[in-house]
Amino acid sequence: MIRNAHVIGMGRLGIHLSERLESLGVKVSRYNRTAHPKAKALENWEAMNDLDAVFLAVSDSAIQDVAGRICPSLPSKACLIHHAGSVSRNILPWNPSQTAVLWPPMTFQSNETPDWQTLPMAVETVHGPLQEWTRLLAPCSFSVNPEQRQHLHLGAVLLGNLTAAWVGTVQAHLKSMSLDPSILSPLVQASVEKATQGAALDTVTGPAARNDRATLTAQSNLLQSPEVQPELALLHHHLTNCILSHHGHLPFPPFQAETGQD
């Protein structure tokens, strides 16, 4: 369906996407908003009559501006696509039947080619042929509606960014105790692997899962010592109660840090 395409934005996604399109036999023209050795400047934008699609691989905040600049010269048959997980498809000033969001809930590395055969790709569009074509681009693509995409993006932030923040908080604490955080790397990797293979909360072991109140009390007291970051105590409390609730146990009492007590 797509034989000629423009990719705007030469960040990590734009570069990998351009290469993937070319591997599928698509003729690709690359553009970038700033000077780039492998792309034309956006100010030299030129839309050919046989252009099938434009992929906007730019920052979320730039999508509307860039789309507004190129739409006046787009041929009517062209599809206009952006790749932001949380940005509405309606932000594209183009015929809604010719627009789409292709969002991969995955981080891209500049020096590592993604495995497009296993890469998940959330697709929001009403364009039937484009929906079918995305399975060529990414065989693991799947259809979502606008609300589903918003919640999937939220889930990606919670599981990706916030997991990293949680791990970083624990690492900082261990370092403050002169402990090497890498000691726990095998445990973290095994826990994540088990959690992603089924119902995550069912895989949890430890004092909260078995309702070991004595151990939980000892840990809560340890977390309230002056040398421990308050954020770590709060995170431990909230996540512990998630596990307790899942296993049918009563919640753990709030820490003093939450109640404002001395």
Backbone bond lengths (Angstrom), bond angles and torsions (degrees), N, CA, C in turn:
res aa  C-N    CA-C-N  psi(-1)  N-CA   C-N-CA  omega(-1)  CA-C   N-CA-C  phi
1 M - - - 1.453 - - 1.520 111.62 -
2 I 1.347 117.78 -43.63 1.454 121.92 179.45 1.521 109.03 -100.72
3 R 1.327 115.58 116.10 1.460 121.52 179.64 1.522 112.05 -111.85
4 N 1.347 116.01 -31.84 1.461 121.71 179.32 1.518 108.90 -129.00
5 A 1.310 116.59 129.64 1.461 120.03 -176.31 1.519 111.33 -145.24
6 H 1.318 114.82 152.97 1.456 122.27 170.74 1.526 107.64 -111.77
7 V 1.304 116.34 136.37 1.463 122.11 172.74 1.519 107.31 -114.88
8 I 1.316 115.72 121.19 1.470 120.92 179.87 1.525 108.26 -107.32
9 G 1.319 115.55 120.76 1.458 121.39 -178.93 1.512 110.70 112.44
10 M 1.335 115.75 114.86 1.460 120.55 -177.16 1.523 111.68 -109.26
11 G 1.339 115.31 40.58 1.448 119.28 168.48 1.519 109.07 -78.57
12 R 1.332 117.18 -166.82 1.462 119.96 -176.44 1.525 112.03 -61.20
13 L 1.338 117.63 -44.39 1.458 120.11 179.32 1.514 111.25 -63.83
14 G 1.341 116.79 -47.01 1.456 120.51 -177.10 1.518 113.09 -60.90
15 I 1.322 116.28 -40.77 1.468 119.87 179.80 1.519 110.89 -66.73
16 H 1.336 117.13 -48.23 1.466 119.84 -179.57 1.526 111.40 -65.50
17 L 1.336 117.25 -38.06 1.456 120.96 178.97 1.524 110.74 -64.36
18 S 1.325 116.87 -43.08 1.469 120.81 178.65 1.515 110.92 -58.99
19 E 1.327 115.72 -44.76 1.463 119.96 -179.63 1.527 111.46 -65.70
20 R 1.332 115.88 -38.98 1.463 119.45 178.61 1.527 110.96 -64.82
21 L 1.308 117.29 -43.50 1.461 120.96 179.18 1.530 110.72 -60.75
22 E 1.318 115.95 -43.99 1.466 119.40 179.71 1.525 111.28 -64.23
23 S 1.338 116.95 -35.33 1.469 119.51 178.12 1.522 111.33 -65.48
24 L 1.338 116.70 -21.94 1.471 121.55 178.03 1.523 111.89 -91.90
25 G 1.328 117.12 5.44 1.457 121.22 177.82 1.517 114.47 88.75
26 V 1.327 117.73 11.14 1.466 121.49 179.48 1.530 109.34 -83.38
27 K 1.326 116.63 135.13 1.455 121.36 173.64 1.525 108.55 -80.46
28 V 1.320 116.72 119.66 1.458 121.60 -171.31 1.525 110.99 -116.57
29 S 1.324 115.87 133.28 1.461 122.60 169.10 1.519 107.48 -110.21
30 R 1.321 116.53 130.05 1.457 121.72 -176.96 1.523 110.99 -102.21
31 Y 1.332 114.85 137.32 1.458 121.14 177.18 1.524 109.36 -132.59
32 N 1.324 115.39 154.42 1.455 120.36 176.53 1.518 109.11 -145.56
33 R 1.327 116.40 148.71 1.467 119.88 -178.20 1.513 112.17 -71.56
34 T 1.308 117.85 -25.56 1.463 122.48 176.89 1.520 108.61 -120.11
35 A 1.329 115.99 171.76 1.462 120.54 -178.17 1.520 110.86 -58.37
36 H 1.331 115.27 134.13 1.466 121.16 179.81 1.525 108.06 -147.16
37 P 1.340 116.56 136.16 1.471 118.79 -175.19 1.518 114.83 -65.85
38 K 1.340 117.37 -22.00 1.465 119.97 -175.77 1.529 112.92 -115.40
39 A 1.341 116.41 18.30 1.463 118.83 -177.66 1.518 110.48 -145.79
40 K 1.334 114.30 156.43 1.463 120.24 174.60 1.518 109.48 -81.12
41 A 1.315 116.27 153.63 1.461 120.39 175.56 1.521 108.85 -71.61
42 L 1.316 116.50 141.36 1.461 120.23 -178.18 1.530 111.54 -60.53
43 E 1.315 116.64 -27.21 1.476 119.52 179.18 1.527 111.36 -66.34
44 N 1.324 116.54 -16.16 1.470 121.27 176.75 1.528 111.59 -100.41
45 W 1.332 114.95 22.55 1.467 121.09 -179.00 1.515 111.98 -53.49
46 E 1.328 115.34 136.08 1.461 121.48 177.89 1.517 108.66 -145.02
47 A 1.314 117.04 117.58 1.468 121.69 -179.57 1.520 109.72 -100.93
48 M 1.338 115.97 118.50 1.458 120.14 179.36 1.525 110.28 -79.89
49 N 1.304 116.02 159.24 1.467 120.79 -179.85 1.525 112.76 -66.16
50 D 1.344 116.02 -25.08 1.462 119.16 -178.78 1.529 112.47 -95.25
51 L 1.327 116.86 16.13 1.463 121.20 -179.90 1.533 109.73 -69.68
52 D 1.334 115.84 126.56 1.464 120.84 -178.23 1.527 113.14 -96.38
53 A 1.332 117.55 -31.04 1.464 119.27 -175.26 1.516 110.70 -159.20
54 V 1.325 114.30 150.49 1.461 122.13 172.63 1.519 107.30 -124.25
55 F 1.323 116.11 126.09 1.466 122.73 179.31 1.524 108.69 -105.14
56 L 1.316 116.40 117.40 1.461 122.02 -178.59 1.524 109.54 -93.46
57 A 1.323 116.09 90.49 1.460 121.43 -179.88 1.529 109.25 -96.78
58 V 1.326 115.29 54.00 1.470 121.69 -178.31 1.524 108.59 -112.20
59 S 1.321 115.61 174.59 1.460 119.73 179.84 1.525 110.54 -64.57
60 D 1.324 116.29 154.70 1.462 121.10 -177.26 1.526 111.64 -52.79
61 S 1.326 116.09 -43.54 1.465 120.43 -175.19 1.522 113.08 -71.31
62 A 1.332 117.89 -15.26 1.460 121.21 -176.67 1.525 112.88 -98.62
63 I 1.317 117.62 -8.66 1.474 120.50 -173.50 1.521 111.98 -57.79
64 Q 1.333 116.82 -51.34 1.465 119.93 -175.30 1.516 111.43 -63.86
65 D 1.333 116.90 -41.55 1.465 120.43 -179.03 1.523 111.17 -64.64
66 V 1.327 117.18 -48.12 1.464 120.65 -178.44 1.527 110.30 -64.84
67 A 1.326 116.78 -42.64 1.463 119.89 178.69 1.522 111.07 -60.49
68 G 1.332 116.83 -41.27 1.454 120.71 179.39 1.519 112.66 -63.49
69 R 1.321 116.87 -31.35 1.464 121.19 -179.10 1.523 112.41 -74.40
70 I 1.337 117.00 -33.26 1.466 118.69 -173.34 1.524 113.96 -98.04
71 C 1.330 116.63 -22.29 1.475 118.93 -174.37 1.526 114.59 -58.54
72 P 1.341 120.06 -37.43 1.467 118.61 -178.97 1.522 114.10 -58.57
73 S 1.325 117.92 -22.66 1.469 119.55 -177.43 1.525 113.05 -108.38
74 L 1.330 118.07 5.52 1.457 120.07 -179.56 1.526 110.88 -76.46
75 P 1.328 117.71 138.10 1.468 119.15 171.62 1.519 109.40 -67.34
76 S 1.318 117.60 147.69 1.462 121.48 -171.79 1.527 113.24 -62.03
77 K 1.321 117.88 -24.57 1.467 120.46 -177.42 1.525 112.46 -81.18
78 A 1.330 117.61 -13.23 1.458 120.72 -173.22 1.528 111.78 -70.88
79 C 1.315 115.71 143.55 1.464 121.73 173.33 1.525 108.88 -92.96
80 L 1.316 115.25 140.60 1.461 120.99 178.34 1.527 107.60 -114.08
81 I 1.323 115.90 124.59 1.462 121.27 -169.03 1.519 110.06 -130.70
82 H 1.341 116.62 134.94 1.466 118.94 168.87 1.526 109.04 -120.29
83 H 1.329 115.93 171.15 1.465 121.12 -169.25 1.528 113.05 -128.81
84 A 1.326 117.00 25.66 1.465 120.66 -178.25 1.522 110.37 -93.93
85 G 1.321 116.28 132.36 1.456 120.34 -176.79 1.507 114.69 -68.55
86 S 1.338 117.89 -30.75 1.461 120.11 -173.34 1.525 114.13 -112.99
87 V 1.332 118.50 4.16 1.464 122.34 -177.99 1.535 109.72 -97.04
88 S 1.322 116.19 131.81 1.458 121.43 -177.68 1.524 111.53 -62.43
89 R 1.309 115.41 144.13 1.467 120.51 173.59 1.523 110.51 -65.84
90 N 1.325 116.73 -27.18 1.464 120.82 -177.75 1.520 113.30 -69.01
91 I 1.336 116.86 -9.42 1.458 119.55 179.01 1.535 111.10 -71.31
92 L 1.324 116.34 -17.54 1.461 120.94 -179.70 1.532 109.85 -78.22
93 P 1.320 119.07 119.18 1.471 122.06 -178.05 1.523 111.66 -80.09
94 W 1.306 115.36 65.06 1.455 121.44 -174.14 1.517 108.21 -146.60
95 N 1.308 116.79 163.73 1.458 121.84 177.82 1.528 109.58 -51.86
96 P 1.348 119.43 117.80 1.472 120.93 -176.16 1.525 114.09 -56.62
97 S 1.330 116.56 -26.22 1.462 118.83 179.13 1.524 111.88 -74.22
98 Q 1.342 116.71 -8.55 1.462 121.49 -179.37 1.530 111.84 -115.59
99 T 1.328 117.85 16.66 1.464 120.12 -178.29 1.524 110.53 -115.36
100 A 1.315 115.08 162.64 1.462 119.98 179.52 1.519 109.55 -160.65
101 V 1.316 114.41 158.98 1.461 122.35 167.42 1.520 107.00 -120.12
102 L 1.310 116.52 123.25 1.463 122.61 173.35 1.517 106.27 -115.08
103 W 1.314 115.71 104.60 1.464 119.51 -175.22 1.523 111.07 -119.05
104 P 1.327 116.88 115.40 1.466 119.65 175.29 1.525 109.74 -89.42
105 P 1.329 118.93 115.78 1.465 120.34 177.76 1.524 110.64 -75.52
106 M 1.326 114.19 70.59 1.461 120.69 -174.29 1.530 108.18 -156.98
107 T 1.304 117.11 148.86 1.452 120.67 173.40 1.524 108.76 -90.01
108 F 1.331 116.24 146.53 1.454 122.02 179.34 1.530 109.04 -111.02
109 Q 1.324 116.06 139.72 1.450 122.31 176.94 1.525 108.88 -106.06
110 S 1.328 116.56 140.72 1.463 120.13 -176.46 1.528 112.34 -65.52
111 N 1.323 117.04 -31.30 1.470 120.14 -175.24 1.523 113.22 -106.98
112 E 1.330 117.24 18.41 1.462 120.69 -177.95 1.526 109.48 -138.45
113 T 1.321 116.86 115.70 1.460 121.29 -179.81 1.519 110.51 -71.46
114 P 1.326 117.81 126.42 1.474 119.50 -179.87 1.523 111.44 -68.19
115 D 1.319 115.71 152.69 1.459 121.35 175.16 1.526 107.78 -86.92
116 W 1.318 116.49 96.02 1.459 120.89 -175.71 1.530 112.23 -67.12
117 Q 1.320 117.48 -18.55 1.461 120.17 179.26 1.525 111.93 -71.47
118 T 1.323 117.13 -28.02 1.465 121.23 -178.62 1.519 112.98 -113.58
119 L 1.320 117.06 -5.14 1.461 121.26 -177.81 1.532 110.97 -67.34
120 P 1.337 119.33 124.03 1.466 119.99 175.80 1.535 110.33 -72.65
121 M 1.318 116.62 143.80 1.463 121.12 -179.37 1.527 109.40 -141.03
122 A 1.332 115.68 109.79 1.461 120.50 177.11 1.527 108.76 -79.57
123 V 1.322 116.34 129.28 1.463 121.31 -175.41 1.520 109.87 -121.86
124 E 1.325 115.23 121.50 1.463 120.70 174.42 1.525 108.39 -118.25
125 T 1.313 116.24 111.97 1.458 121.23 179.14 1.521 108.84 -166.52
126 V 1.340 115.26 158.70 1.465 120.21 171.95 1.527 109.74 -108.33
127 H 1.321 115.87 6.05 1.452 121.96 -179.16 1.526 108.78 -87.42
128 G 1.328 116.70 101.38 1.456 121.85 -174.56 1.519 114.60 -55.93
129 P 1.343 119.09 -52.43 1.463 120.05 -179.47 1.527 112.81 -59.74
130 L 1.340 117.24 -37.48 1.459 120.19 177.97 1.521 110.89 -66.06
131 Q 1.341 115.76 -40.91 1.464 120.00 177.45 1.529 110.30 -57.34
132 E 1.333 116.71 -43.29 1.457 120.51 179.02 1.530 111.17 -66.36
133 W 1.332 116.18 -40.39 1.464 120.44 -177.38 1.526 111.81 -64.52
134 T 1.324 117.84 -30.88 1.466 119.70 -178.14 1.526 111.60 -62.56
135 R 1.326 117.09 -23.36 1.464 119.08 177.65 1.527 111.37 -71.94
136 L 1.325 116.23 -19.28 1.457 120.53 172.14 1.524 109.58 -78.22
137 L 1.318 115.77 -42.25 1.464 120.74 178.53 1.525 110.73 -63.73
138 A 1.323 116.33 -50.15 1.465 122.72 -178.87 1.520 107.76 -139.81
139 P 1.327 118.76 101.02 1.469 121.17 -176.37 1.519 114.26 -54.92
140 C 1.320 118.35 -23.63 1.467 121.01 179.43 1.533 112.28 -93.19
141 S 1.326 117.06 21.74 1.462 120.07 176.85 1.522 109.91 -69.68
142 F 1.319 116.06 153.44 1.461 121.45 -178.71 1.522 108.91 -149.67
143 S 1.325 115.87 151.27 1.457 122.06 -176.12 1.523 111.23 -84.73
144 V 1.339 116.06 139.59 1.461 121.99 175.08 1.527 108.71 -136.25
145 N 1.345 115.72 154.62 1.456 119.82 170.89 1.536 107.97 -94.16
146 P 1.326 118.34 172.02 1.467 119.80 -176.33 1.520 114.04 -56.46
147 E 1.329 117.52 -42.73 1.469 119.78 -178.60 1.527 110.92 -66.78
148 Q 1.315 116.95 -40.59 1.457 120.06 179.40 1.527 110.89 -62.83
149 R 1.321 116.17 -40.20 1.469 118.98 -179.54 1.516 111.32 -64.90
150 Q 1.334 117.40 -38.90 1.461 120.49 177.79 1.527 110.76 -61.63
151 H 1.327 116.33 -43.36 1.457 119.20 -178.49 1.533 111.62 -73.51
152 L 1.325 116.56 -32.23 1.457 119.03 175.85 1.525 110.24 -65.70
153 H 1.321 116.28 -39.79 1.466 120.12 177.80 1.524 110.30 -63.97
154 L 1.322 116.70 -42.04 1.459 120.50 176.33 1.526 110.37 -59.69
155 G 1.338 116.05 -44.90 1.459 119.64 178.52 1.517 112.28 -61.34
156 A 1.330 116.59 -38.02 1.456 120.23 178.93 1.522 111.03 -64.25
157 V 1.332 116.32 -39.45 1.467 120.08 177.71 1.522 110.47 -65.63
158 L 1.338 116.34 -45.14 1.462 120.23 -178.13 1.526 111.48 -64.43
159 L 1.333 116.86 -42.52 1.456 119.77 -176.97 1.524 112.75 -83.81
160 G 1.324 117.20 -27.99 1.456 120.16 -178.19 1.519 112.56 -94.19
161 N 1.321 115.98 -72.14 1.467 120.24 -175.88 1.519 112.67 -63.33
162 L 1.344 116.75 -45.80 1.455 118.55 -174.98 1.524 111.93 -74.27
163 T 1.320 117.57 -28.36 1.459 119.44 172.97 1.521 110.19 -63.34
164 A 1.331 115.58 -43.08 1.462 119.64 177.72 1.531 110.92 -62.10
165 A 1.336 116.38 -39.14 1.464 119.98 178.64 1.528 111.20 -65.33
166 W 1.332 115.67 -40.30 1.470 120.99 178.85 1.535 110.13 -65.06
167 V 1.326 117.10 -46.05 1.462 120.48 178.35 1.526 110.29 -61.60
168 G 1.320 116.12 -41.85 1.460 119.73 179.53 1.519 112.96 -63.52
169 T 1.337 116.83 -37.29 1.463 120.98 178.19 1.523 111.19 -63.97
170 V 1.347 115.79 -42.74 1.468 120.01 178.94 1.530 110.09 -68.07
171 Q 1.328 117.01 -39.67 1.458 120.21 178.35 1.530 111.08 -59.62
172 A 1.319 116.18 -43.80 1.467 120.05 179.75 1.524 111.27 -62.00
173 H 1.330 115.50 -39.19 1.464 119.35 179.33 1.533 110.94 -64.79
174 L 1.334 116.54 -45.99 1.453 119.41 -179.65 1.526 111.78 -62.44
175 K 1.331 116.14 -39.86 1.463 119.46 177.92 1.520 111.20 -63.48
176 S 1.322 116.73 -36.09 1.471 120.03 178.62 1.523 111.45 -66.22
177 M 1.339 116.14 -21.25 1.466 121.59 177.20 1.533 111.42 -97.67
178 S 1.354 115.17 14.08 1.476 121.78 -179.55 1.525 111.99 60.42
179 L 1.333 115.98 37.32 1.455 122.37 177.20 1.531 109.62 -114.12
180 D 1.302 117.15 146.41 1.462 122.76 179.95 1.531 109.27 -86.62
181 P 1.340 118.82 113.75 1.472 120.93 -178.18 1.520 113.62 -60.18
182 S 1.335 117.65 -25.12 1.463 119.87 -177.46 1.529 111.90 -64.90
183 I 1.329 117.40 -17.17 1.460 120.77 177.12 1.533 110.38 -57.06
184 L 1.341 116.31 -33.27 1.464 121.05 -176.47 1.527 113.19 -93.16
185 S 1.329 117.78 1.96 1.466 120.12 -178.47 1.525 113.21 -57.80
186 P 1.350 119.85 -45.05 1.471 118.44 177.96 1.529 112.53 -60.42
187 L 1.332 117.00 -36.68 1.469 120.32 178.37 1.522 110.80 -65.60
188 V 1.331 116.46 -44.24 1.467 120.52 -179.62 1.526 110.28 -62.73
189 Q 1.327 116.58 -45.76 1.463 120.23 -178.66 1.524 111.46 -63.34
190 A 1.335 116.72 -42.28 1.464 119.88 179.18 1.522 111.21 -66.19
191 S 1.333 117.32 -38.63 1.465 121.20 -179.67 1.517 111.36 -65.71
192 V 1.329 116.25 -43.91 1.459 120.22 179.40 1.517 110.61 -64.78
193 E 1.336 116.87 -42.24 1.463 120.26 -179.82 1.522 111.31 -61.70
194 K 1.327 117.18 -44.16 1.459 120.80 178.84 1.527 111.29 -65.99
195 A 1.336 115.98 -41.73 1.464 120.44 -175.89 1.523 112.00 -65.24
196 T 1.335 117.29 -34.00 1.462 120.52 -176.65 1.521 112.57 -84.97
197 Q 1.322 117.22 -3.94 1.461 120.26 180.00 1.523 113.18 -95.46
198 G 1.325 117.45 -6.13 1.459 119.78 -179.35 1.504 110.96 -168.57
199 A 1.329 116.53 -151.51 1.458 121.55 177.73 1.529 108.47 -71.86
200 A 1.327 116.08 108.21 1.460 120.81 -168.91 1.527 113.09 -57.65
201 L 1.332 117.54 -45.61 1.463 119.62 -176.64 1.527 112.36 -67.01
202 D 1.324 116.88 -22.72 1.467 119.68 177.21 1.521 111.86 -73.19
203 T 1.331 116.89 -18.37 1.470 120.11 -178.38 1.519 112.40 -89.70
204 V 1.334 117.06 -8.58 1.466 120.42 -175.03 1.520 110.66 -72.91
205 T 1.324 115.38 134.07 1.459 121.84 172.36 1.527 107.73 -116.57
206 G 1.308 117.32 -178.17 1.456 119.92 176.59 1.512 113.15 109.49
207 P 1.332 117.72 -175.34 1.467 121.81 -171.68 1.522 114.57 -62.94
208 A 1.344 118.36 -36.13 1.462 119.08 -178.79 1.529 110.53 -70.13
209 A 1.326 117.09 -41.58 1.470 120.55 -179.40 1.526 111.69 -62.35
210 R 1.336 116.37 -36.13 1.468 118.80 -178.86 1.535 112.29 -98.11
211 N 1.343 115.73 8.14 1.479 122.02 177.07 1.534 111.56 57.26
212 D 1.319 115.00 45.69 1.465 121.57 178.51 1.525 108.49 -85.26
213 R 1.338 116.91 86.75 1.459 121.12 -173.19 1.525 112.31 -66.32
214 A 1.328 117.37 -31.24 1.462 119.57 -179.69 1.529 110.74 -64.14
215 T 1.341 116.31 -44.67 1.466 119.89 179.12 1.520 111.17 -67.83
216 L 1.322 116.84 -40.65 1.463 119.87 178.34 1.523 111.28 -62.12
217 T 1.315 117.28 -40.01 1.457 121.17 178.23 1.520 110.64 -64.59
218 A 1.321 116.79 -43.64 1.466 120.52 179.02 1.530 110.94 -62.08
219 Q 1.340 116.02 -40.88 1.462 119.36 179.56 1.520 111.57 -68.74
220 S 1.332 117.07 -38.95 1.463 119.54 179.04 1.523 110.72 -63.89
221 N 1.317 116.99 -38.04 1.468 120.37 177.20 1.527 110.76 -65.83
222 L 1.336 116.10 -40.37 1.460 120.28 178.55 1.525 111.18 -63.67
223 L 1.327 116.26 -39.81 1.464 120.80 -177.99 1.521 113.14 -71.37
224 Q 1.319 117.47 -16.28 1.465 120.20 179.71 1.521 112.78 -93.88
225 S 1.330 117.29 5.31 1.456 119.84 177.41 1.527 109.45 -70.59
226 P 1.324 118.73 152.60 1.468 122.23 -173.17 1.520 114.57 -58.54
227 E 1.336 118.25 -29.48 1.460 119.71 -175.99 1.526 113.80 -80.82
228 V 1.330 117.27 -3.84 1.469 120.88 -179.41 1.523 110.12 -97.56
229 Q 1.336 116.08 135.81 1.458 120.05 177.92 1.532 110.46 -63.09
230 P 1.337 118.56 132.93 1.479 120.66 178.90 1.526 112.79 -56.36
231 E 1.346 116.98 -33.43 1.457 120.22 -178.78 1.524 111.53 -60.75
232 L 1.323 116.45 -35.64 1.459 120.10 -178.91 1.525 110.21 -66.44
233 A 1.336 116.67 -40.51 1.467 120.55 178.98 1.528 111.10 -63.86
234 L 1.315 117.00 -41.79 1.463 120.61 -179.20 1.528 111.26 -67.00
235 L 1.337 116.45 -42.72 1.458 120.07 178.54 1.532 110.52 -62.69
236 H 1.318 115.84 -43.88 1.464 119.99 179.11 1.526 110.80 -59.90
237 H 1.330 116.50 -42.19 1.461 120.43 -178.18 1.529 111.75 -64.28
238 H 1.318 116.63 -49.43 1.462 120.54 -177.12 1.529 111.49 -64.24
239 L 1.330 116.77 -45.10 1.459 119.59 -177.93 1.526 111.47 -70.87
240 T 1.319 116.93 -34.50 1.468 120.30 175.75 1.520 110.61 -61.08
241 N 1.323 117.01 -42.41 1.464 120.05 179.49 1.525 112.22 -68.50
242 C 1.317 117.86 -29.41 1.471 119.80 173.88 1.524 110.21 -62.01
243 I 1.336 115.91 -43.80 1.464 120.18 -179.70 1.523 110.64 -68.14
244 L 1.344 116.45 -44.60 1.466 120.04 179.42 1.527 110.73 -58.59
245 S 1.311 117.00 -46.81 1.458 121.64 -178.47 1.523 111.00 -62.06
246 H 1.342 116.38 -42.83 1.469 119.86 -179.15 1.515 111.41 -60.81
247 H 1.312 117.32 -35.39 1.461 121.65 -177.64 1.532 112.82 -93.00
248 G 1.331 116.52 10.27 1.458 120.24 174.47 1.510 115.44 78.91
249 H 1.352 116.88 21.36 1.453 120.64 -179.95 1.527 110.78 -100.48
250 L 1.313 116.79 159.03 1.461 121.67 176.91 1.531 110.15 -67.89
251 P 1.326 117.09 148.96 1.463 119.39 179.37 1.526 111.71 -66.57
252 F 1.311 114.34 157.73 1.464 120.39 177.82 1.524 108.47 -84.49
253 P 1.333 119.41 141.07 1.470 121.58 -178.86 1.520 111.65 -59.20
254 P 1.328 117.14 148.82 1.470 120.43 179.73 1.520 111.76 -59.90
255 F 1.332 114.26 147.86 1.454 118.90 174.11 1.523 109.58 -71.23
256 Q 1.299 116.39 159.71 1.458 120.58 176.94 1.530 111.02 -59.48
257 A 1.339 116.16 -33.62 1.473 119.63 -179.01 1.495 111.28 -61.83
258 E 1.339 118.38 -27.66 1.459 121.68 -178.58 1.536 111.28 -86.66
259 T 1.325 117.04 -29.76 1.455 118.80 -176.50 1.517 113.12 -89.31
260 G 1.366 115.51 -10.46 1.451 118.83 179.88 1.507 113.44 83.37
261 Q 1.338 118.05 8.39 1.464 121.03 179.61 1.509 110.44 -77.48
262 D 1.303 117.10 157.86 1.452 121.62 176.37 1.520 110.57 -82.60
